[in-house]
Structure formats: C-alpha cells, structure tokens
C-alpha cells in the first residue's frame, strides 16, 4: 500500500479549534540487536533535568500552550495531562518508561521537544483517519486502562471503522498500539494553538531519525494533516 498526505484529515471543528498535526510512516527493515537508544535517552533526561523542575514545568511555553488548550475545552489538565507533560514529569522524577525500541524513540523525541507523539500499528488501523470532536457515548480503550465512555466535545482521532485511536494530545488506544509484531507504523505529532508548527514537524522528524538507528526506515512522506472535505 502507498501512503500519502490525505490519510489523516481534520474536521471543520478540529481545524477551527486550532488543532494541527504532522505525521509520517515507517517500515521495519531489519531487527536490530542491542539497546541502541541508551545514549539518546540519557541525553534527553539530562537536558530536561537541567532545564526544568516539577514545580516550574507548567510555565514552559509549550507545556502552557497544551494546558491552555485543555482549559478552553473545559478539560482540567492537572487531571488529564498532555502526554508530553506526563512524560516530562516522570523524567524529572528520574523515570523513563522503556516500552519497545520504537515507542522509546517516540518518547525521546517527545521529551526533547515537549510535543506529544503517538505511534500506531498500521496493520491495526483502517485508513483514512479523521481528527474531530467526540460525540457523546463513544467508547475508548486506553493503553493500560479500562474501556471508558467519552463525553461530547473531546478532540479525538478516529479510524474508518469508528475506532477511537487517540484522545488528542493525551492518550492512545490499546487496540492500535505498537506491539512486538508491528512491522508498519504511523507516527503522529500533535499541535495546538501557540505551539510552533515547525516544532511539531521537527518532533516527527526526530522520531524518524531515531527509528533509523533501530532498523526502521521511512515508508511515506512527512505530511501536515489537511481539512476534511
């Protein structure tokens, strides 16, 4: 299958809310033996610890932009944290979650930029996808959690079968998550108002750069999601 820039679209409501995202595609070329991301992880941890604190993290302009976006939607970001902030807080406590090499690459890029990164198994998705606001009663199966109903008005990414793949900038679905059998992946960087677009683009490029180290290769273009038509 060929991949193009029409495979993720933004609804009118999502676009009007200021949402934007960059995405690209990866394919596993070879299995790599050994932990080749140790140095990148250590450097990212060192930088975040030198530049931020648990108390001051919320004042970072990028973190603040995601928090402000949530507040405008009526979502309390101290309870529903943007994933990049949650990751940074763990790092500032001395933790870095090791999940799988590809997910770890995404987490390094997210920690370096404070941009939320989502990585999905393309064989578990039904393309294309759309980013829109939730309808009351839609269901979501989060990684590490129980199925939950979504209130109306949450920004979500949904595939063509109706599966809620992602709650925007917060959490991914276990139904489409990366696993040991994943061979084709979709990488998404999510942006909101006041976050520089080039920062989100750079975060996705950084995932690709790190993924090459662990045996993955680009399988499609780097794209910005366009309005749904």
Rosetta blueprint (number, residue, H / E / L):
1 X L
2 X L
3 X L
4 X L
5 X L
6 X L
7 X L
8 X E
9 X E
10 X E
11 X L
12 X H
13 X H
14 X H
15 X H
16 X H
17 X L
18 X L
19 X L
20 X E
21 X E
22 X E
23 X E
24 X E
25 X E
26 X E
27 X E
28 X E
29 X L
30 X L
31 X L
32 X L
33 X L
34 X L
35 X L
36 X L
37 X L
38 X H
39 X H
40 X H
41 X H
42 X H
43 X H
44 X H
45 X H
46 X H
47 X H
48 X H
49 X H
50 X H
51 X H
52 X L
53 X L
54 X L
55 X L
56 X L
57 X H
58 X H
59 X H
60 X L
61 X H
62 X H
63 X H
64 X H
65 X H
66 X H
67 X H
68 X H
69 X H
70 X H
71 X H
72 X H
73 X L
74 X L
75 X L
76 X L
77 X L
78 X L
79 X L
80 X L
81 X L
82 X L
83 X H
84 X H
85 X H
86 X H
87 X H
88 X H
89 X H
90 X H
91 X H
92 X H
93 X L
94 X L
95 X L
96 X L
97 X L
98 X L
99 X L
100 X L
101 X H
102 X H
103 X H
104 X H
105 X H
106 X H
107 X H
108 X H
109 X H
110 X H
111 X H
112 X H
113 X H
114 X L
115 X L
116 X L
117 X E
118 X E
119 X E
120 X E
121 X E
122 X H
123 X H
124 X H
125 X L
126 X L
127 X L
128 X L
129 X E
130 X E
131 X E
132 X E
133 X E
134 X L
135 X L
136 X L
137 X L
138 X L
139 X E
140 X E
141 X E
142 X E
143 X L
144 X L
145 X L
146 X L
147 X E
148 X E
149 X E
150 X L
151 X L
152 X L
153 X L
154 X L
155 X E
156 X E
157 X E
158 X E
159 X L
160 X L
161 X L
162 X L
163 X L
164 X E
165 X E
166 X E
167 X E
168 X L
169 X L
170 X L
171 X E
172 X E
173 X E
174 X H
175 X H
176 X H
177 X E
178 X L
179 X L
180 X L
181 X L
182 X L
183 X L
184 X E
185 X E
186 X E
187 X E
188 X E
189 X E
190 X E
191 X E
192 X L
193 X L
194 X L
195 X L
196 X L
197 X H
198 X H
199 X H
200 X H
201 X H
202 X H
203 X H
204 X H
205 X H
206 X H
207 X H
208 X H
209 X H
210 X H
211 X H
212 X H
213 X H
214 X L
215 X L
216 X E
217 X E
218 X E
219 X L
220 X L
221 X L
222 X L
223 X E
224 X E
225 X L
226 X E
227 X E
228 X L
229 X L
